């Protein structure tokens, strides 16, 4: 009889946040698939649990995924964990879930802490609708395309960022979106947890010096309806041209510029031609 894959949330900082159900699951499974076995070992030692582990991360996920599934199909139960938070969120665990689905393996979620939701909850920005955008690419072209695609986004946007990349990201957010409310949430659940409620303009000027340290989540205000009044047809066409410089076709560029500025796609497209 086939076993089960338990998708198990772990603390994002404070080990006391691990749920009793998660601890029971880690104790009961036959083995654990961990992003970094050294990090997970610290958690297991804290719980007094000894359990076989296999590493499962971005660069070995294909071969290890097959191996993990084969063991589960032979009747073993496995818990997959990431270094912090819920597996599969900006994490290669999503590939293992897909593989289990293809092979008919049962998956059970053991909910736990999430930096995305925790940061949103204390950001002070709108929480009714939001979009999680993960990490921005370090590739300049890909990063520019990602940000351009969000110009018309009305929902609150959430990004992950590493501290050494934060200065460039703060400058890029201000350049792309203008002055909007921004919450910089760092070191969630840890001793130095902090929420910096600021704006993109202020952050780009005062926090782009590398002084903000720790694990960081950025929560950015979505586009407000009145922002459209700032655009003229000329600036809408200029935006479309910039998108085309980044590789977009004219029709796609006109559509994105229309969503961002409120002008009709056809009139932007006509000016492009």
Buried (B, 14 or more C-beta within 10 A) or exposed (E): EBBBBBBBBBBBBEEEBBBEBBBEBBBEBBBBBBBBBEBBBEBBEEBEBEBEBBBBBEEEBEEBBEBBBEBBBEEBBBBBBBBBBBBBBBBBBBBBBEBBEEBEBEBEBBEBBBBBBBBBEBBEBBEEEBBBBBBBEEEEEEBBBBBBBBBBBBBBBBBBBEBEBBBBBBBBBBEBBBEBBBBBBBBBBBEEBEBBBBBBBBBBEEBBEEEBEBBBBBBBBBBEEEBBEEBEBEBBBBBBBBBBEEEBEBEBBBBBBBBBBBBEBEBBBEBBE
